[in-house]
Amino acid sequence: MAQRVQAFSRVLFRRLPSANWDRTRRSSSGTWKAKLAGKLTILLLMASCVSAPSESDWLAAGNAPFRSPEGTFRALKTATAGDAADLGYRCLSSGFRERNRMGQLAFRELSDRYPWLRYLSKAEVVEQTEIDPNRIEFLCHIEVLFKTTRIRIGFIREDFYDLYRGAELIGGDLQPFDRVTRPADSQNGRTGLAAWVPLPTGTSPDQITEVRIGREWKVDSLELIDADSTKTL
């Protein structure tokens, strides 16, 4: 995994400068050229705009999206396009949050610090690499204003358990899946799966209303790749 490097402030995507209409010649030819230039400028700005997520995008993002790298990738694109800091934060691995000292509100600050993150909704996967069973990388291209930018997104699979008392999350941790589960003895010819998780101090089993044990794919690294160097989060 690439080491974290110093933050950089180079803005990759810049707005086109507005035309200086005061200096435009007022001949019929000049007026026509000015109008054409104005239309082209508007078209370019429209092409660079990030479209708002659709209803189906929001639905997919709220329907347990982290069960696959593809689901997490779609959720991250929805979060950046819709400026949804909570969803964006949930897309990130615990390691990513720790390395970048991120709280939940810091995802929006991250987008402000690295403007290219706002264009992730335009990212298209061109290559997928399995590093190991728990790590996958997507190489993505982003087209903005006729410029192609490459982004590498690293995903890691995190095993976890959560304990709920009513609507309240009262316990949970990152634990290997095979540490909290085990094959159960067969009953009626069917093999089962048994689970064991520790209860918070002072909590009885009958207070628990929901136990979640799962494996989720989270974003563990974001790399902007340019001709000279690679910038890593």
N, C-alpha and C positions, 0 to 999 in steps of 0.2 A: 504494500500500500504506500502510495506516495506520501512523503512527509509534507506537513503544512508549511507553506511559505508565507513570507510577509505579504500583507494586503497590498493590492495595487489599485490605483485610482484611474487608470486609463479608460476613458469612455469609448466603447467600441462603436456605438451607434449614436450618431449626432443628427439632430434635426437639420434639414436643409435651410440655409439662410434665406430670409425673406427677400423678395425682389425689391430693389430700390426704384420704385415707380417714378420718383421725381427726376431721375436721370434718363428715363426712357424717352426716345425721340417721339414726337407727336405726329409724325407722318403716318399715312395709312398703312404703309409697310411695317413701320415700327409698332403701331398699335396692334396689328395682327400678330406680330411676333411676340409682343408682350402678353397678349391673351393666350397664345399657345403655350408660352413658358409658364404662365400661371396655371393653366389646366394640367400641364405635365407635373408641376410641383404638387398640386392637389392630389393627383393620381399616385405619385410616389409616397406622399404622406399617408394616403389611405392604405397603400400596400404595406406600409411599415406598422400600421396600427395593430394592436393585439385585439382580436375579437373576443367578446364576452363569452363565457362558457354557456353552452346550451343547457336546457332542462335535463336532457339525458346525461350530460357530463356531471351535473351536480348529483343526479340520482346514483350514478355509478360511483362517485366519490364517497357517498354516504353508505354504500352497501358493501361493507367489508372489503375495501379495495386492495388491501395489502397481502392478499393470499398468493400473489404472483408478482414478479418484477414488472410485468406489463401493466397490471392494475395499479401499482404504486407509481409508475411512470405517468399514467393517465391522470391520477390524482394530483401529482405534482404539477402537471401542465394546467389542470383546472385551478389549482391554488394560485399559481402565478398569474394566470389570465384574469381570475376573479378577485385578486387581492385578498385571498382568504388566508390570513396569517395562521389561524388555528389549524386548518387542514394542512398547510405547508409544514407547520411544526410537526404534526403527526407523521408526515412522510419521512422524517429524518431519523436516523438510527441514534441510539443512546451515545455511541462513540462520537458521532458527528456533533451532537449537541455539546458533549463534554469538551472536545477539542476546540470548538469555537466559542465555548462559554455562553451558550445560548439559552435564554429563557423563552417562554412561549411568545412574548411580544417581540422578540428579537428577529423573527423571520422577516417582518416587514423592513426592519432596519438593514437586514442582509440584502434585500432587494434594492434598497437605496444605495447601499455601499457598492454593490456590483450590478450596474444597470443591465448587463447582458442577461441576468436571471429573469428579467421581465419578459424576455422573448422565448423562454422555454416552451411556451404554449405553441410556438411555431416549429419546435424541434421534430425531426423525423429520424427514426432509427435506421442507420445504414449498415450497421454491423453489431452482432451480439456475440460475446465471448464468455464462456463458462470458465472461470478461474479455478473453482473447485465446487463441490456440491452446495456450499453455503455462500458462494460469491459469484456474481455475474456482472459484466460490464456492458453498457450500451454506448456505442459511438454514434453520435447524432450530428446532423447538419441543420443549421438554421439559416434560412435565406431572408435577408432584410436589405432592402434597397440595393439589390443586385450584388450584395456581398454575402459570401458563404462563410459562416463561422462554425467551427467544430467544437463540440462539447462531449466530454466523456463522463458518463454517470456510472458510479459504482454502487451496486446493491449488495446488501448483506442480509442473510436470513437470521432473524432473532427469535429464539424460543422463549416463551414467557408463560406466566400464569397470573390471573387476576381473581380476586375474591370480592364479592359484592354482598352488602347487607341492604336490601331494598335497592334504592337508586344510588347508594353510597359505595364508592370503591374504598374498601378498608384494608386491602393487602394485595401484594403482588410483587413479582420480581422477574428478572431475566434468569431462566434456568434451562439447561439442556432438556430437550423433550424427553429423552430416555431416562432422565433423573427423576422426573415426577410421574412418569407412566411406566407400566410394565405389562406384558402379556398376562392375561388372567386365565385361570383354569377353564377348560372347556365345559360348557353346560349345555345339555341337550344337543350335543354335537356341534356347537358353535363356539368359536374362539372369541374371547372378550379382551377388553383393555381396561386395566385398573389404574387409578390415579391416586397419588398422595401428595398433599401440599400442606405446609405448616399454617396453623391458624394464628392470628394475632393474639397476643396475651390478653386474657380476660374474655375471649370470644368463644362461645360454645358452637358446636356444629349445627344446632338447630336454628342459629341466627343467620346462617349463610343461605342466601337466596339464589346465588348464581356463582358458578365456578367456570372460568374460561382458561383453557389450556390450548396454546396454539403456536404456530410458526408463522411469522410475518416477514415480508421482504421490505426493507427500509433503505433509503438513500444514505450511503456511507461516505460518498465523496462526489465532488463536482469539480471537473477540471475544464478550464478554458484553454484550448490548444490553438496557438498561433504559430507563425512561421519561425519565431525566434525562441520562444520558451513556452513552458506549460505552467499555468497558474492553478493552484489546487486549493480547495476548501476541504 
